Amino acid sequence: MNLQYNTVTVNGEVFNCRHQMSLHDFLIYLKFDTRTIIVEYNQEIISLTNFHQIVLNNGDKLEVVTIVGGG
């Protein structure tokens, strides 16, 4: 079985992900709560509603910011 992987950078750290993996599935795999984050994908802010539509490619760069509530 020949599995293909893409290399993706998240907040400066390199990860491998399955070929044809969606942004949503990748974020869940990394244990992010997609309801409380903002994602920059290749220097573009992505809406939560588009996470399922984006398929990661080799060399993609993500910046993920977690929103923390408090007082």
C-alpha positions as CSV (number, residue, x, y, z in Angstrom):
1,M,0.0,0.0,0.0
2,N,1.5,3.3,-1.1
3,L,0.3,6.2,1.0
4,Q,1.0,9.7,0.0
5,Y,1.6,12.5,2.5
6,N,1.8,16.3,2.3
7,T,4.1,18.4,4.5
8,V,2.3,21.3,6.1
9,T,3.7,24.0,8.4
10,V,1.5,25.0,11.4
11,N,2.6,27.9,13.5
12,G,6.2,27.3,12.4
13,E,6.1,23.5,13.1
14,V,6.2,20.9,10.3
15,F,3.6,18.2,10.1
16,N,2.8,15.4,7.7
17,C,-0.8,14.8,6.7
18,R,-2.6,12.4,4.4
19,H,-2.9,13.3,0.8
20,Q,-6.3,14.8,0.0
21,M,-6.9,15.7,3.7
22,S,-9.3,18.6,4.4
23,L,-8.3,21.6,6.5
24,H,-11.1,20.7,8.9
25,D,-10.0,17.1,9.3
26,F,-6.4,18.1,9.8
27,L,-7.3,20.6,12.6
28,I,-9.4,18.0,14.3
29,Y,-6.5,15.6,14.1
30,L,-4.3,18.2,15.8
31,K,-7.0,18.5,18.5
32,F,-8.0,22.1,17.8
33,D,-11.5,23.1,18.7
34,T,-12.6,24.6,15.4
35,R,-15.2,26.8,17.1
36,T,-12.5,28.7,19.0
37,I,-9.8,29.3,16.5
38,I,-8.9,31.7,13.7
39,V,-6.9,30.1,10.8
40,E,-4.7,31.8,8.3
41,Y,-4.1,29.5,5.3
42,N,-1.3,30.6,3.0
43,Q,-1.6,34.2,4.3
44,E,-5.4,34.3,3.9
45,I,-7.9,34.3,6.8
46,I,-10.3,31.4,6.3
47,S,-13.9,31.3,7.5
48,L,-15.0,28.3,9.6
49,T,-17.6,27.5,7.0
50,N,-14.8,26.9,4.4
51,F,-12.7,24.5,6.5
52,H,-14.3,21.4,4.9
53,Q,-13.8,22.7,1.4
54,I,-10.1,23.3,1.5
55,V,-7.8,20.3,0.7
56,L,-4.3,20.7,2.0
57,N,-1.4,20.7,-0.4
58,N,2.3,20.0,0.1
59,G,4.0,23.1,1.4
60,D,0.9,24.9,2.7
61,K,1.4,27.2,5.7
62,L,-1.1,27.6,8.5
63,E,-1.2,30.0,11.4
64,V,-3.7,29.0,14.0
65,V,-4.7,31.4,16.8
66,T,-6.8,30.1,19.7
67,I,-9.4,32.5,21.2
68,V,-9.4,32.4,25.0
69,G,-12.2,33.9,27.0
70,G,-11.8,35.2,30.5
71,G,-11.9,38.2,32.6
